[in-house]
Amino acid sequence: MRKYDYDLIVVGGGGAGITAALTAGNLGKKTAIIEKNNLGGECTWTGCIPSKALIKTASYAYNFKYMQKFGLNIQGEFELNYSGAMEYVRKVINSVYKEESPEVFEEKGIKVYKGEARFLNKHTLSVNNEKLTSKNIILATGTIPFIPPINGIEDIDYLTNETIFQLKTLPKSIMILGAGAIGIELAQSLSRLGVKVTVVLRSKRILAKEEEELTGILEESLEKEGIIILRNTKVEKFERKYEKTVVTLKNDKDDMTQMEFEKVLIATGRKPALNGLNLDDVGIKYTNKGIVVNKKLQTSLKHVYACGDIVGPYRFSHMAEYQGIIAALNNILPLKRKVKYKNVLWCTFTDPELAHLGITEKEARELHGDDIKVYKYNYNNLDRAKTDNKEKGLAKVICDKKGNILGSHILGERAGEIIHELQVIKSLNLPISKIQSMIHAYPTYSDIIKKISRDAYISKVQSNSFIKIIKKILKK
């Protein structure tokens, strides 16, 4: 039997890679991680952690400006200084990284190599001119920003999510190209911290994968805060003019205009980080979307697995961790698990938050026609929302004819927490009406789920054949 240096080598130290390595290490496997940058990956350094820290800082700034809504008034002159916002973000990043440093992993028996990995053969990787062999390998190299081929883009000092959190000071104005979760979260945060923000998108609405009824409410809210949203607009050219960037824009009517910004943020999506791995020479299949895997996360080489953003189809940290566990277990255990995406959920952390579970109403109608039931409840009818001045929002649950959840979408305060109750019901294949008998604490935001469940229960009772007969008899 051939002897290897390791039972498992994980290439990539982001959410998926860290989770896979820890899972294997905890099960007694000799494990190593190869990471060319710092452990923690995009989530810790340029994604989840810094963006949520900035969102929190911005929310304090925004609420402080509008304290009069809560009956509070500032006496005398007052000016809010935003200069420490980015410093706070970096402080949070470093705090999280303390738990993800190489020393922490090596204390757990997991060897960390810093450098770029490259396949020499099917079981051998090279890092810093050192050869490492492993029985099994997991690829979790993640993604990098996609930079669109726009005329003049190479001449400007544009920002991406990988560079914006290193700014020492905030710009006075910024154009954000792209209206996905990254672009919209940063747009609102920067606007609340005093930056004049313009969002440019080629489509007709922001967050195109979300429930359209809810994104419409969110768009209106963002525009009321002063964010300019240019829909159906294409960037024709970038030009550097002194210390600013001049952007030439064209809308769907072919009208051309020029705007000037201190900074430009590119948030037009991600692409797989595959460069340098030498995948072709060892026969690992991939496309422009990432590495090709089966439902067990196995690549075209049976001892090599891949997980996280490099695989997709959902590029979220919680999905990366989910896949990381499955990839590690499938490397170790004889019985292989399959990934299941039926109950995928995510949240966009705007204010109000936008949580997404399952399919949208449009998708449900495409699959089931009109044989669905849609239940809604507005935040402005919730007592807790009234006490908190958080009445903007709507919860929407789409069910099949039996009342089982097909999709749930919540725009509102704490939506990212509330939706997990619906996730449990959906995962257990229970009808939404089952929640109506559960006791919910009052006053809480979770009460919105009970209200929807109550409506579903009433609808179920009213459609019952026996009840219909009784009602007819009583009417006589």
C-alpha positions in Angstrom: 0.0 0.0 0.0 1.3 3.4 -1.0 2.1 5.8 1.9 1.0 9.4 1.7 2.1 12.4 3.7 -1.5 13.2 4.5 -4.9 11.5 4.6 -6.5 14.7 3.3 -5.2 18.0 1.9 -7.6 20.8 1.6 -6.7 23.5 -1.0 -8.3 26.8 0.1 -8.8 28.1 3.7 -12.1 29.9 3.4 -15.4 28.8 5.0 -15.7 25.5 3.0 -12.0 24.6 3.3 -11.8 25.3 7.0 -15.0 23.4 7.8 -13.8 20.4 5.7 -10.4 20.4 7.4 -11.8 20.6 10.9 -14.3 17.8 10.2 -11.6 15.5 8.9 -9.2 16.4 11.7 -11.8 15.9 14.4 -12.3 12.4 13.0 -8.7 11.6 13.4 -7.4 12.1 9.9 -4.0 13.6 9.2 -5.0 16.8 7.5 -3.4 19.9 6.0 -4.7 23.1 4.5 -3.0 25.1 1.7 -4.0 28.7 1.5 -2.2 31.4 -0.5 -3.6 34.3 1.5 -4.9 34.4 5.1 -7.1 31.7 6.5 -10.8 32.7 6.7 -11.1 33.5 3.1 -13.6 36.0 1.5 -16.1 35.7 4.4 -13.7 36.9 7.1 -11.6 39.4 5.1 -13.7 40.8 2.3 -17.3 39.5 2.6 -19.6 38.5 5.4 -17.6 39.9 8.4 -16.5 43.3 7.1 -19.8 44.0 5.3 -21.9 43.2 8.4 -19.6 45.3 10.6 -20.0 48.2 8.2 -23.8 47.6 8.1 -23.9 47.8 11.9 -21.9 51.0 12.1 -24.1 52.5 9.4 -27.3 51.6 11.2 -26.1 53.4 14.4 -25.2 56.5 12.3 -28.6 56.4 10.6 -30.6 55.9 13.8 -28.7 58.6 15.6 -29.6 61.1 12.9 -33.3 60.2 13.3 -33.6 60.0 17.1 -36.5 62.3 17.0 -38.6 59.4 15.7 -38.2 58.0 19.2 -39.0 61.2 21.0 -35.4 62.2 21.6 -33.8 65.5 20.6 -30.2 66.7 20.6 -29.6 69.9 22.4 -27.3 72.4 20.6 -25.2 71.7 17.5 -24.3 68.2 16.6 -22.1 66.7 13.9 -21.5 63.0 13.4 -17.9 62.0 12.5 -17.7 59.0 10.2 -13.9 58.7 10.1 -13.6 55.8 12.4 -16.1 53.5 10.6 -13.5 51.7 8.4 -11.2 51.3 11.4 -14.0 49.6 13.3 -14.5 47.2 10.4 -10.9 46.2 10.4 -11.0 45.7 14.1 -13.8 43.2 13.8 -12.0 41.4 11.0 -8.9 40.9 13.2 -11.1 39.8 16.1 -12.6 37.0 14.0 -9.3 36.1 12.5 -7.8 35.3 15.9 -10.0 32.2 15.9 -8.9 31.2 12.4 -5.1 31.8 12.5 -2.7 29.0 11.5 -1.7 28.7 15.2 -5.3 27.8 16.1 -5.4 25.1 13.5 -2.0 23.6 14.2 -3.0 23.3 17.8 -5.8 21.1 16.6 -3.3 19.0 14.6 -4.0 20.5 11.2 -0.9 21.6 9.3 -1.2 24.9 7.5 0.9 25.8 4.4 0.8 29.3 3.0 1.3 29.5 -0.7 -0.2 28.6 -4.1 -1.1 24.9 -4.6 -0.5 23.2 -8.0 -1.1 19.6 -9.0 2.0 17.7 -10.0 0.1 14.4 -10.4 -3.2 13.0 -9.2 -2.0 12.6 -5.6 0.8 15.2 -5.4 0.6 18.9 -4.8 3.3 21.5 -5.0 3.4 24.5 -2.6 6.4 26.8 -2.3 8.5 24.2 -4.2 7.6 21.5 -1.6 5.9 18.3 -2.7 3.0 17.1 -0.6 1.2 13.8 -1.2 -2.3 12.9 0.0 -4.7 10.0 -0.3 -7.6 12.4 -0.8 -7.8 16.1 -1.8 -10.6 18.7 -1.4 -10.6 21.8 -3.6 -12.1 24.9 -2.0 -10.4 27.8 -3.6 -13.5 30.0 -3.8 -14.1 32.9 -6.2 -12.7 36.3 -7.2 -14.5 39.4 -8.4 -15.6 39.4 -12.0 -14.4 42.6 -13.8 -16.5 43.3 -16.9 -14.6 44.3 -20.1 -15.6 48.0 -20.1 -13.7 50.5 -22.1 -11.2 52.4 -19.9 -11.7 50.2 -16.8 -8.0 49.3 -16.7 -7.2 53.1 -16.4 -9.1 53.7 -13.2 -8.4 52.8 -9.7 -11.7 50.9 -9.2 -12.7 49.1 -6.0 -14.1 45.6 -5.4 -15.2 43.9 -2.2 -11.6 42.8 -1.9 -10.3 46.3 -1.6 -13.0 48.6 -0.3 -12.6 47.6 3.3 -9.0 48.7 3.3 -10.0 52.3 2.7 -8.7 54.6 5.4 -11.3 57.3 4.7 -14.7 57.2 3.0 -15.1 58.9 -0.4 -17.5 61.7 -0.9 -19.2 60.0 -3.8 -19.2 56.5 -5.3 -20.7 54.7 -8.2 -21.6 51.1 -7.6 -21.8 48.9 -10.7 -24.1 46.0 -9.9 -27.2 45.5 -7.8 -26.8 42.1 -6.2 -26.5 41.6 -2.5 -22.9 42.9 -2.2 -23.7 46.1 -4.2 -26.9 46.9 -2.4 -25.7 46.2 1.1 -22.7 48.4 0.5 -24.8 51.1 -1.2 -27.0 51.5 1.8 -24.2 51.3 4.4 -22.0 53.9 2.6 -25.0 56.2 2.0 -25.8 56.2 5.7 -22.2 57.1 6.5 -22.4 60.2 4.4 -21.3 59.0 1.0 -23.3 60.1 -2.1 -24.2 56.8 -3.7 -25.3 56.0 -7.2 -26.1 52.4 -8.2 -26.0 51.5 -11.9 -27.7 48.3 -13.1 -28.4 46.9 -16.5 -31.7 45.2 -15.4 -35.0 46.8 -14.4 -34.7 46.1 -10.7 -32.2 45.4 -7.9 -31.7 41.9 -6.5 -33.1 40.2 -9.5 -33.3 36.7 -7.9 -35.6 37.9 -5.1 -39.3 38.2 -4.8 -40.2 41.2 -7.0 -43.0 42.5 -4.7 -40.5 42.8 -1.9 -37.6 44.3 -3.9 -40.0 47.0 -5.0 -40.6 48.0 -1.4 -36.9 47.9 -0.7 -36.0 50.0 -3.7 -38.4 52.7 -2.6 -36.9 52.7 0.8 -33.4 53.0 -0.5 -34.3 55.9 -2.8 -36.0 57.7 0.1 -32.6 57.5 1.9 -31.0 59.3 -0.9 -29.5 56.5 -3.0 -29.7 57.1 -6.8 -30.7 53.9 -8.7 -30.1 54.0 -12.4 -32.0 51.1 -13.9 -31.7 49.7 -17.5 -28.4 51.5 -17.7 -25.1 50.4 -19.2 -21.6 51.8 -18.6 -20.0 52.7 -21.9 -16.7 54.1 -20.8 -14.5 55.0 -17.8 -12.1 58.0 -17.9 -9.7 59.3 -15.3 -9.9 63.0 -14.8 -7.6 64.4 -12.2 -8.6 62.7 -8.9 -12.0 61.6 -10.1 -13.5 59.1 -12.5 -15.8 60.2 -15.3 -18.4 57.6 -16.3 -20.2 57.6 -19.6 -23.7 56.0 -19.3 -26.3 54.9 -21.8 -29.9 54.0 -20.8 -32.4 51.8 -22.6 -33.5 54.7 -24.7 -29.9 55.2 -26.0 -29.6 58.5 -24.1 -26.0 59.2 -23.2 -24.9 61.0 -20.1 -21.7 61.6 -18.1 -21.3 61.5 -14.3 -18.3 62.1 -12.1 -17.4 60.1 -9.0 -14.6 60.0 -6.5 -14.6 56.2 -6.4 -16.1 53.4 -8.4 -17.0 50.0 -6.9 -17.3 47.0 -9.2 -19.9 44.5 -7.9 -20.9 42.6 -11.0 -20.5 39.1 -9.7 -17.8 36.5 -9.1 -15.8 34.0 -11.1 -14.1 30.8 -10.0 -10.5 31.0 -8.7 -8.8 28.2 -10.8 -5.6 29.8 -12.0 -2.5 27.9 -11.2 -4.1 24.7 -10.0 -3.0 22.8 -13.2 -6.4 21.0 -13.4 -6.1 20.0 -17.1 -3.0 17.9 -16.6 -4.7 15.7 -14.0 -8.0 15.5 -15.7 -10.3 17.5 -13.4 -13.2 18.9 -15.4 -14.3 22.5 -14.9 -16.3 25.2 -16.7 -16.4 29.0 -16.5 -18.8 28.5 -13.6 -16.4 26.4 -11.5 -15.4 22.8 -10.9 -17.7 20.1 -12.2 -18.9 17.7 -9.4 -21.6 15.1 -8.9 -24.2 15.2 -6.1 -21.6 13.7 -3.7 -19.3 16.7 -4.5 -16.9 14.3 -6.3 -14.9 15.6 -9.2 -13.9 13.7 -12.3 -11.1 12.2 -10.1 -12.8 10.0 -7.6 -10.4 10.8 -4.7 -10.7 14.6 -5.3 -13.7 16.5 -4.1 -14.7 20.2 -4.4 -16.9 22.4 -2.3 -17.9 26.0 -1.6 -18.1 28.9 -4.0 -15.8 27.0 -6.5 -18.7 24.6 -7.0 -21.8 26.6 -6.4 -24.6 26.8 -7.3 -25.3 28.9 -4.2 -22.4 31.1 -3.2 -23.1 31.7 0.5 -20.9 31.0 3.5 -23.6 28.8 5.1 -23.7 26.7 1.9 -19.9 26.5 1.8 -19.9 25.1 5.4 -22.7 22.6 4.5 -20.8 21.4 1.5 -17.5 21.3 3.4 -18.9 18.9 5.9 -20.3 16.6 3.2 -17.1 16.7 1.1 -15.0 15.8 4.2 -17.3 13.0 5.3 -17.4 11.6 1.8 -13.6 11.4 1.8 -13.6 9.4 5.0 -16.8 7.3 5.3 -17.7 4.4 3.0 -21.3 5.6 2.7 -21.4 8.7 0.6 -23.9 11.6 1.3 -25.5 13.7 -1.4 -26.0 17.4 -1.3 -29.6 18.5 -1.2 -30.7 22.0 -2.2 -34.4 21.8 -1.7 -34.4 23.9 1.4 -31.8 26.5 0.6 -32.2 29.9 2.3 -30.3 33.2 2.4 -30.6 36.7 3.6 -29.6 40.1 2.2 -28.7 42.3 5.2 -30.1 45.6 4.1 -32.4 47.6 6.4 -35.0 46.2 6.3 -33.5 42.7 5.8 -34.6 40.5 2.9 -34.8 36.8 3.6 -35.3 34.1 1.0 -36.4 30.5 1.3 -37.3 28.2 -1.6 -38.9 29.6 -4.7 -40.6 32.9 -5.6 -44.3 33.3 -6.5 -43.4 33.6 -10.1 -41.4 30.4 -10.1 -44.2 28.6 -8.2 -46.8 29.7 -10.8 -44.5 28.4 -13.6 -44.4 25.0 -11.8 -47.9 24.7 -10.4 -50.0 27.2 -12.4 -52.7 28.8 -10.2 -52.8 25.7 -8.0 -50.9 27.5 -5.2 -51.9 29.6 -2.2 -50.1 32.8 -1.2 -50.3 34.3 2.3 -49.1 37.8 3.2 -48.8 39.8 6.4 -47.6 43.4 6.7 -45.1 44.5 9.4 -47.2 47.6 10.0 -49.8 45.3 11.7 -47.2 43.9 14.1 -47.2 45.5 17.6 -43.5 44.9 18.0 -42.8 46.7 14.7 -44.8 49.7 15.9 -42.8 49.9 19.2 -39.5 49.8 17.3 -40.6 52.1 14.5 -39.8 49.3 12.0 -43.2 49.1 10.3 -41.8 48.8 6.7 -41.9 45.2 5.6 -43.9 42.3 4.4 -43.9 38.5 4.9 -45.0 36.3 2.1 -45.4 32.5 2.1 -46.2 30.5 -1.1 -47.7 27.1 -0.5 -48.9 24.2 -2.6 -52.6 23.1 -2.5 -51.9 21.1 0.6 -50.5 24.0 2.4 -46.9 22.8 2.3 -44.3 25.6 1.9 -42.9 26.1 -1.6 -41.2 29.5 -0.8 -41.1 32.1 1.9 -39.9 35.7 1.5 -39.6 38.2 4.3 -38.7 41.9 4.0 -38.5 43.4 7.5 -36.7 43.8 10.8 -34.9 40.5 11.8 -36.1 38.7 8.7 -33.0 36.6 8.6 -33.8 35.2 12.1 -37.6 34.8 11.6 -37.3 32.8 8.4 -35.7 29.9 10.2 -39.1 28.9 11.8 -40.4 28.5 8.3 -37.3 26.6 7.3 -38.0 24.1 10.0 -41.6 23.6 8.9 -40.5 23.3 5.2 -37.7 20.8 6.0 -40.1 18.6 8.0 -42.7 18.7 5.2 -45.4 20.1 7.4 -48.1 22.4 6.3 -47.8 26.1 7.4 -51.1 25.8 9.3 -49.3 23.6 11.9 -47.7 26.6 13.5 -51.0 28.3 14.4 -51.4 26.3 17.6 -47.8 27.1 18.7 -47.4 29.7 21.5 -45.3 32.6 20.3 -43.9 35.2 22.8 -45.5 38.6 22.6 -44.6 41.1 21.4 -42.0 39.6 19.0 -41.4 39.8 15.2 -41.9 36.0 15.1 -45.6 36.7 15.6 -45.8 37.5 11.9 -45.4 33.8 11.2 -48.1 32.9 13.6 -50.4 35.4 11.9 -49.7 33.9 8.5 -50.2 30.4 9.9 -53.5 31.4 11.3 -54.7 32.7 8.0 -53.6 29.4 6.4 -55.4 27.4 9.0 -58.6 29.4 8.5 -58.3 28.9 4.7 -57.9 25.1 5.3 -60.9 24.9 7.5 -63.1 26.9 5.1 -62.1 24.6 2.2 -63.0 21.5 4.2 -66.0 19.7 2.6 -67.7 18.9 5.9 -67.4 22.5 7.0 -68.9 23.7 3.7 -71.9 21.4 4.3 -72.4 22.7 7.8 -72.3 26.3 6.7 -74.9 25.6 4.0 -77.2 24.0 6.6 -76.7 26.9 9.1 -77.6 29.4 6.4 -81.0 27.7 5.8 
